[in-house]
Amino acid sequence: MSEQTIKATLSDAVDQVLSLVKQQGAQADVIANASESLSLKADQGDLSEHKVTAGQVIGVRVVKGDQVATSYSESLDSDSLASMVNAALTNASFTKADPDQQIRAEGQQIDQQDPSLLQADNTPIEDKIALALALEQEVVSQPRATGAPYNGYSEQTQYQLLANTLGTRCYHSERSFSCYTAALLNHDGKQAMHLGASVSRRFADLDLAHATQLAYQTADALLEGGPVKTGSYPVIFEHDCLSELLGAFGSCFSGDAAKRGTNPWREKVGKPVADSALTITDVARLDGGMRIKAFDSEGFATADTPLIENGVLVGFLHNSATAQYFGVSHTANAGRSPKGGLDVTSRHDVIAAGKHSDADVHAGEYLELVSLQGVHSGANAISGDFSFGASGFVCRDGKRVRPVRGITVAGNFYTMLNEIEAIGNTVLPNYDGAFFAPRIRFARLSIAGE
């Protein structure tokens, strides 16, 4: 089915919903999604999964007076759409009044049919199957590998139409490809496993060699690792680990969390919250970014949002409701799926380059952590305290001296941001193109080992 046919189908359904809502004297915004996906998995030399799926879902958020409710349908036929609207309006009559949440994106017209985000793909399915099988084969062919328990390839094409009763109409389409593998090593009673992955906008840009080598070489390097002595150590987090850690405390940037009283930085806007060398921005579009979208989930045009500048908290991510509550401008960071209510979401988290050279960041002895376990369960977003398992390497002057496993890293996230020894001068992405940062050396974290 062509993109234009899909777009027309979504458009017809959205128009029906908006008409039904207006007949009931209410306001609403509607999100309609259509998607196509392929998933392949390899196991012991054979294809263990070949799944092709396609689906659609439409969701409405109705506002009548000060009462708000949502409902969704996975069918676009007229009866299902009428039932969805009736359910939302009925639910709204029982909800608590929320005067801050209104339909506010008036007359926004954004049609993002960007060829760089939805690139044509004529790759034969045989090549995709071959890649899925090669992921496993490349790992198990390595000298000390005992298996590759997780191997897969996936692709997804997504289409979204957003519209509201105030004349807003926005369209977005994109396609992405990914592959992953896990290398398992078992030697002399010791076991190690590590994951490698690649994400891109084109099949041809998937980096199988990087994924397999990262998985095997890291697992192999960690295999003989053991704990270090309990104490305080300077720490550098590998990019994906730093992204994971920042995500566990992401509510400190959320206007929605601030409104609910669960953001510990609620009263700190305009005040220092981190080392003066630290600058963090929510970026709407950048090269290599995999979360590019021209509009948010209310239909407002997206733009960059400064969060921390030179250590000072500039503000939060806001949708129109949280902005109304605090009396500030929205930042076009509304987040909502067809099945959910209004929230706040980030796009690309970008930490600005610092002034330190690579040699400065890696000078002396420190711990490089490349794997974290139980991050979200071991993190208290309000207090900032965290404690979770970790693996990595003792490093000296940028060289790995010995592997480290069986340790627990603990500290306070908000204190950690104020104890930065060095920020590198080169910004690099994490594996999925959602987080961009230089290497950052934190002065001291508690390590529980032997």
C-alpha positions as CSV (number, residue, x, y, z in Angstrom):
1,M,0.0,0.0,0.0
2,S,1.4,3.4,-1.0
3,E,2.1,6.2,1.5
4,Q,-0.5,8.4,-0.1
5,T,-3.1,5.7,0.2
6,I,-2.2,5.2,3.9
7,K,-2.3,8.9,4.5
8,A,-5.7,9.2,2.9
9,T,-7.1,6.3,5.0
10,L,-5.9,7.9,8.2
11,S,-7.2,11.3,7.1
12,D,-10.7,10.0,6.4
13,A,-10.8,8.4,9.9
14,V,-9.5,11.5,11.6
15,D,-12.1,13.7,9.8
16,Q,-14.9,11.4,11.0
17,V,-13.8,11.6,14.6
18,L,-13.4,15.4,14.6
19,S,-16.9,15.7,13.1
20,L,-18.4,13.5,15.7
21,V,-16.7,15.4,18.5
22,K,-17.9,18.8,17.2
23,Q,-21.4,17.5,17.0
24,Q,-21.2,16.9,20.7
25,G,-20.0,20.4,21.5
26,A,-16.6,19.3,22.6
27,Q,-13.0,19.9,21.5
28,A,-10.5,17.2,20.7
29,D,-7.2,16.2,19.2
30,V,-6.8,12.9,17.3
31,I,-3.7,10.8,16.7
32,A,-3.9,8.1,14.0
33,N,-1.0,5.7,13.4
34,A,-0.3,3.1,10.8
35,S,2.8,0.9,10.9
36,E,4.5,-2.0,9.0
37,S,7.3,-4.0,10.5
38,L,9.5,-7.0,9.9
39,S,11.3,-9.0,12.6
40,L,13.8,-11.8,12.0
41,K,15.6,-13.9,14.7
42,A,18.3,-16.4,14.3
43,D,19.1,-19.4,16.6
44,Q,21.7,-22.1,16.1
45,G,22.1,-21.5,12.4
46,D,18.4,-21.3,11.5
47,L,15.8,-18.6,11.3
48,S,13.7,-19.0,14.4
49,E,11.4,-16.1,13.7
50,H,10.1,-14.4,10.5
51,K,7.3,-12.0,11.5
52,V,5.7,-9.5,9.3
53,T,3.1,-7.2,10.9
54,A,1.0,-4.3,9.9
55,G,-1.4,-2.4,12.1
56,Q,-3.3,0.8,12.7
57,V,-4.6,2.6,15.8
58,I,-6.5,5.8,16.4
59,G,-6.9,7.7,19.6
60,V,-8.9,10.7,20.7
61,R,-8.4,13.1,23.6
62,V,-11.6,15.0,24.2
63,V,-12.0,18.2,26.3
64,K,-15.5,19.3,27.3
65,G,-15.5,22.1,29.7
66,D,-12.7,21.4,32.0
67,Q,-13.1,17.6,31.8
68,V,-10.7,15.5,29.8
69,A,-10.7,11.8,28.7
70,T,-9.1,9.6,26.1
71,S,-10.2,6.5,24.1
72,Y,-8.7,4.5,21.2
73,S,-9.7,2.0,18.6
74,E,-7.7,-0.4,16.5
75,S,-10.4,-0.4,13.8
76,L,-11.1,2.5,11.5
77,D,-14.6,1.6,10.5
78,S,-17.4,4.1,11.2
79,D,-19.1,2.2,14.0
80,S,-15.8,1.7,15.9
81,L,-14.9,5.4,15.6
82,A,-18.4,6.4,16.9
83,S,-18.0,4.0,19.8
84,M,-14.6,5.4,20.6
85,V,-15.8,9.0,20.6
86,N,-18.8,8.1,22.8
87,A,-16.6,6.2,25.2
88,A,-14.3,9.2,25.6
89,L,-17.1,11.7,26.1
90,T,-18.8,9.4,28.7
91,N,-15.5,8.9,30.5
92,A,-14.9,12.7,30.5
93,S,-18.2,13.2,32.4
94,F,-16.7,11.3,35.3
95,T,-13.2,12.7,35.4
96,K,-11.9,15.4,37.7
97,A,-11.8,18.9,36.3
98,D,-8.4,19.8,34.7
99,P,-8.6,23.4,33.5
100,D,-5.0,23.4,32.4
101,Q,-5.5,20.7,29.8
102,Q,-7.1,22.3,26.8
103,I,-6.8,22.0,23.0
104,R,-4.5,24.8,22.2
105,A,-2.6,24.1,18.9
106,E,-4.6,26.3,16.6
107,G,-4.2,26.1,12.8
108,Q,-0.9,24.3,12.8
109,Q,-0.1,22.9,9.4
110,I,3.0,20.6,9.3
111,D,3.5,18.0,6.6
112,Q,6.8,16.2,7.3
113,Q,7.4,13.9,4.3
114,D,11.1,14.1,4.6
115,P,12.9,11.7,2.3
116,S,15.9,11.4,4.7
117,L,13.5,9.9,7.3
118,L,11.6,7.6,5.0
119,Q,14.2,6.3,2.6
120,A,13.2,3.8,-0.1
121,D,14.1,0.2,0.6
122,N,14.3,-2.3,-2.2
123,T,16.5,-4.8,-0.3
124,P,15.6,-8.4,-1.1
125,I,14.3,-10.3,1.9
126,E,17.0,-12.9,1.3
127,D,19.6,-10.2,2.1
128,K,17.8,-9.4,5.4
129,I,17.6,-13.1,6.4
130,A,21.3,-13.5,5.5
131,L,22.1,-10.5,7.8
132,A,20.2,-12.0,10.7
133,L,22.0,-15.4,10.3
134,A,25.3,-13.7,9.9
135,L,25.0,-11.9,13.2
136,E,25.0,-15.3,15.0
137,Q,27.6,-16.8,12.7
138,E,30.1,-14.0,13.1
139,V,29.9,-14.3,16.9
140,V,30.1,-18.1,17.2
141,S,33.0,-18.2,14.8
142,Q,35.2,-16.3,17.3
143,P,37.7,-18.5,19.2
144,R,36.2,-18.3,22.8
145,A,32.6,-17.8,22.0
146,T,30.2,-20.5,23.2
147,G,27.1,-19.1,21.8
148,A,25.1,-16.1,20.6
149,P,21.7,-16.5,22.4
150,Y,20.1,-13.3,21.0
151,N,20.3,-12.3,17.4
152,G,17.9,-10.3,15.4
153,Y,17.0,-7.9,12.6
154,S,14.1,-5.6,12.5
155,E,12.7,-2.7,10.4
156,Q,9.7,-0.5,11.0
157,T,7.8,2.0,8.9
158,Q,5.5,4.4,10.7
159,Y,2.9,6.9,9.5
160,Q,1.2,9.4,11.8
161,L,-1.6,11.9,11.3
162,L,-2.5,14.4,14.1
163,A,-5.3,16.8,13.9
164,N,-7.6,18.8,16.2
165,T,-10.9,20.7,16.2
166,L,-8.9,24.0,16.0
167,G,-7.8,23.3,12.4
168,T,-4.4,21.8,13.2
169,R,-3.3,19.0,10.9
170,C,0.2,17.4,11.0
171,Y,1.7,14.4,9.2
172,H,4.9,12.4,9.8
173,S,6.4,9.3,8.3
174,E,9.7,7.5,8.9
175,R,11.5,4.2,8.4
176,S,14.2,2.7,10.6
177,F,16.4,-0.5,10.6
178,S,18.2,-2.2,13.4
179,C,20.2,-5.4,14.2
180,Y,21.6,-6.8,17.4
181,T,23.5,-9.8,18.7
182,A,24.7,-11.0,22.1
183,A,28.0,-12.9,22.5
184,L,28.2,-15.5,25.3
185,L,31.5,-16.8,26.6
186,N,31.8,-19.7,29.1
187,H,35.4,-20.6,30.1
188,D,36.8,-22.3,33.2
189,G,33.6,-21.8,35.1
190,K,33.3,-18.1,34.2
191,Q,30.7,-16.7,32.0
192,A,30.3,-13.3,30.3
193,M,27.8,-11.9,27.8
194,H,27.6,-8.5,26.1
195,L,25.2,-7.0,23.5
196,G,26.1,-5.2,20.3
197,A,23.7,-3.3,18.1
198,S,23.3,-1.0,15.1
199,V,20.5,1.4,14.1
200,S,20.1,3.3,10.9
201,R,17.8,4.9,8.4
202,R,18.9,2.6,5.6
203,F,19.5,-1.1,5.5
204,A,22.9,-0.6,3.8
205,D,24.1,1.5,6.7
206,L,23.6,-1.2,9.3
207,D,27.1,-2.0,10.8
208,L,27.1,-5.8,11.3
209,A,30.9,-5.8,12.0
210,H,30.6,-3.2,14.7
211,A,27.7,-5.0,16.4
212,T,29.4,-8.4,16.4
213,Q,32.8,-7.1,17.3
214,L,31.5,-5.0,20.2
215,A,29.5,-7.9,21.6
216,Y,32.3,-10.4,21.3
217,Q,35.3,-8.3,22.2
218,T,33.6,-6.7,25.3
219,A,32.4,-10.1,26.6
220,D,35.8,-11.6,26.0
221,A,37.6,-8.7,27.7
222,L,35.3,-9.0,30.7
223,L,35.4,-12.8,31.1
224,E,38.3,-12.9,33.5
225,G,37.1,-9.8,35.5
226,G,36.7,-9.6,39.2
227,P,35.8,-7.0,41.8
228,V,38.0,-4.1,42.8
229,K,38.6,-3.1,46.4
230,T,35.7,-1.2,48.0
231,G,36.2,2.5,47.9
232,S,35.7,5.7,46.0
233,Y,36.8,5.9,42.3
234,P,36.7,8.4,39.4
235,V,34.2,7.0,36.9
236,I,33.6,7.3,33.1
237,F,30.4,5.8,31.9
238,E,30.3,4.3,28.4
239,H,27.8,6.3,26.3
240,D,24.9,3.8,26.4
241,C,25.4,3.5,30.2
242,L,25.4,7.2,30.7
243,S,22.3,7.5,28.6
244,E,20.6,4.8,30.7
245,L,21.6,6.6,33.9
246,L,20.4,10.0,32.7
247,G,17.1,8.3,31.6
248,A,16.5,7.0,35.1
249,F,16.6,10.5,36.5
250,G,14.9,12.2,33.5
251,S,12.0,13.4,35.6
252,C,14.2,16.2,36.8
253,F,13.6,17.8,33.4
254,S,9.9,17.1,33.3
255,G,7.3,19.9,33.6
256,D,4.7,17.2,34.2
257,A,6.7,15.7,37.1
258,A,7.1,19.3,38.5
259,K,3.4,19.8,38.3
260,R,2.8,16.5,40.2
261,G,5.3,17.5,42.8
262,T,7.7,14.6,42.0
263,N,10.5,16.7,40.4
264,P,13.2,17.4,42.9
265,W,14.3,20.5,40.9
266,R,10.8,22.1,40.9
267,E,12.0,25.1,42.8
268,K,15.5,25.3,41.2
269,V,14.8,27.0,37.8
270,G,17.4,29.8,37.4
271,K,19.7,28.3,40.0
272,P,22.9,26.2,39.7
273,V,22.2,22.4,39.7
274,A,25.4,21.1,38.2
275,D,29.1,21.8,37.5
276,S,29.4,25.1,35.5
277,A,31.0,23.1,32.6
278,L,27.8,21.1,32.0
279,T,25.2,22.2,29.3
280,I,22.3,19.9,28.3
281,T,19.8,20.6,25.6
282,D,16.8,18.8,24.2
283,V,17.4,19.0,20.4
284,A,14.7,18.6,17.9
285,R,16.8,17.7,14.8
286,L,20.5,16.8,14.3
287,D,22.6,14.7,12.0
288,G,22.3,11.0,13.0
289,G,19.3,11.6,15.2
290,M,16.7,8.9,15.3
291,R,14.0,10.9,17.1
292,I,13.5,13.6,14.5
293,K,9.9,14.9,14.3
294,A,8.6,18.3,13.1
295,F,5.8,18.5,15.6
296,D,4.9,17.3,19.1
297,S,1.9,15.3,20.2
298,E,-0.3,18.4,20.4
299,G,0.7,19.6,16.9
300,F,3.1,22.4,17.9
301,A,6.3,22.8,15.8
302,T,9.3,21.4,17.6
303,A,12.5,23.3,18.4
304,D,15.5,23.0,20.7
305,T,14.9,23.3,24.4
306,P,17.8,24.4,26.7
307,L,17.7,22.5,30.0
308,I,21.0,23.2,31.7
309,E,23.3,26.0,30.6
310,N,26.7,26.3,32.3
311,G,25.4,24.4,35.3
312,V,22.2,26.5,35.7
313,L,18.8,24.9,35.3
314,V,17.1,27.0,32.5
315,G,13.7,25.3,32.6
316,F,11.7,22.1,32.0
317,L,10.2,20.3,29.1
318,H,6.6,21.4,28.8
319,N,3.4,20.6,27.0
320,S,0.7,23.2,26.8
321,A,-1.0,22.0,30.1
322,T,2.1,22.1,32.2
323,A,3.1,25.4,30.7
324,Q,-0.3,26.8,31.6
325,Y,0.1,25.6,35.1
326,F,3.4,27.3,35.6
327,G,2.6,30.4,33.5
328,V,5.4,29.8,31.1
329,S,5.7,29.1,27.3
330,H,5.3,25.5,26.2
331,T,8.4,23.9,24.7
332,A,6.5,21.7,22.2
333,N,7.5,18.6,24.2
334,A,4.0,17.1,24.5
335,G,4.1,13.3,24.4
336,R,1.0,11.2,23.7
337,S,0.4,7.9,21.9
338,P,-3.1,7.1,20.4
339,K,-3.7,4.9,23.5
340,G,-2.5,7.3,26.2
341,G,-3.1,10.6,27.8
342,L,-1.1,13.9,27.6
343,D,2.5,13.7,29.0
344,V,5.9,15.3,28.4
345,T,8.7,13.7,26.4
346,S,12.2,14.5,25.2
347,R,13.7,14.1,21.8
348,H,17.5,14.0,21.6
349,D,19.3,14.5,24.8
350,V,22.5,16.4,23.9
351,I,25.4,17.2,26.3
352,A,27.6,19.9,24.9
353,A,31.3,19.4,24.3
354,G,33.6,20.5,27.0
355,K,37.1,22.0,26.9
356,H,39.1,18.9,27.8
357,S,41.2,16.8,25.4
358,D,40.8,13.1,25.2
359,A,44.1,12.8,27.1
360,D,42.8,15.1,29.9
361,V,39.6,13.1,30.3
362,H,41.5,9.8,30.5
363,A,44.5,10.9,32.5
364,G,45.5,8.8,35.5
365,E,43.5,5.9,36.9
366,Y,39.7,5.6,36.8
367,L,36.9,3.0,36.2
368,E,35.3,2.8,32.8
369,L,31.8,1.2,33.2
370,V,30.4,-0.5,30.1
371,S,27.5,-2.5,31.5
372,L,24.9,-1.6,34.2
373,Q,22.4,-3.9,35.8
374,G,19.1,-2.9,37.4
375,V,19.4,0.8,36.7
376,H,15.8,1.8,37.1
377,S,15.0,-0.5,40.0
378,G,18.1,0.8,41.8
379,A,17.4,4.5,41.3
380,N,15.3,6.9,43.4
381,A,14.5,9.8,41.0
382,I,13.4,12.1,43.8
383,S,16.3,11.7,46.3
384,G,18.8,11.0,43.5
385,D,20.3,8.0,45.3
386,F,21.2,5.0,43.1
387,S,22.9,1.6,43.6
388,F,23.2,-1.0,40.9
389,G,25.5,-3.7,39.6
390,A,28.2,-2.8,37.1
391,S,31.0,-4.2,35.0
392,G,33.9,-2.5,33.3
393,F,37.6,-1.9,33.4
394,V,40.2,-0.3,35.6
395,C,41.9,2.1,33.2
396,R,45.1,4.1,33.3
397,D,45.8,7.0,30.9
398,G,43.2,5.7,28.4
399,K,44.3,2.1,28.4
400,R,42.4,-0.8,30.0
401,V,44.5,-2.4,32.7
402,R,42.2,-5.1,33.9
403,P,38.5,-6.1,33.7
404,V,36.1,-5.5,36.6
405,R,32.9,-7.5,37.4
406,G,30.8,-8.2,40.4
407,I,30.8,-4.7,41.7
408,T,28.1,-2.3,42.8
409,V,28.3,1.4,41.9
410,A,26.4,3.8,44.2
411,G,26.1,7.5,44.6
412,N,23.7,10.4,44.2
413,F,22.9,11.6,40.7
414,Y,22.4,15.2,41.7
415,T,25.7,15.3,43.6
416,M,27.4,13.5,40.8
417,L,26.5,16.3,38.4
418,N,28.3,18.8,40.6
419,E,31.4,16.6,40.9
420,I,32.7,16.5,37.3
421,E,36.5,16.4,36.7
422,A,36.5,16.7,32.9
423,I,34.2,16.9,29.9
424,G,35.7,15.9,26.5
425,N,35.6,18.1,23.4
426,T,34.1,15.6,21.0
427,V,30.4,14.7,21.0
428,L,29.4,11.2,20.0
429,P,26.0,9.4,19.7
430,N,24.9,6.3,21.6
431,Y,23.9,3.3,19.6
432,D,20.3,4.3,18.9
433,G,20.8,7.9,18.0
434,A,18.8,9.4,20.9
435,F,21.7,10.5,23.1
436,F,24.7,12.6,22.1
437,A,27.5,13.4,24.6
438,P,31.3,13.8,25.0
439,R,33.2,11.6,27.5
440,I,32.5,12.8,31.0
441,R,34.7,11.9,34.0
442,F,33.0,12.0,37.3
443,A,35.2,12.7,40.3
444,R,34.0,10.1,42.7
445,L,31.4,7.3,43.1
446,S,31.3,4.6,45.7
447,I,32.2,1.2,44.5
448,A,31.4,-1.9,46.6
449,G,33.7,-4.8,45.6
450,E,35.9,-7.0,47.7
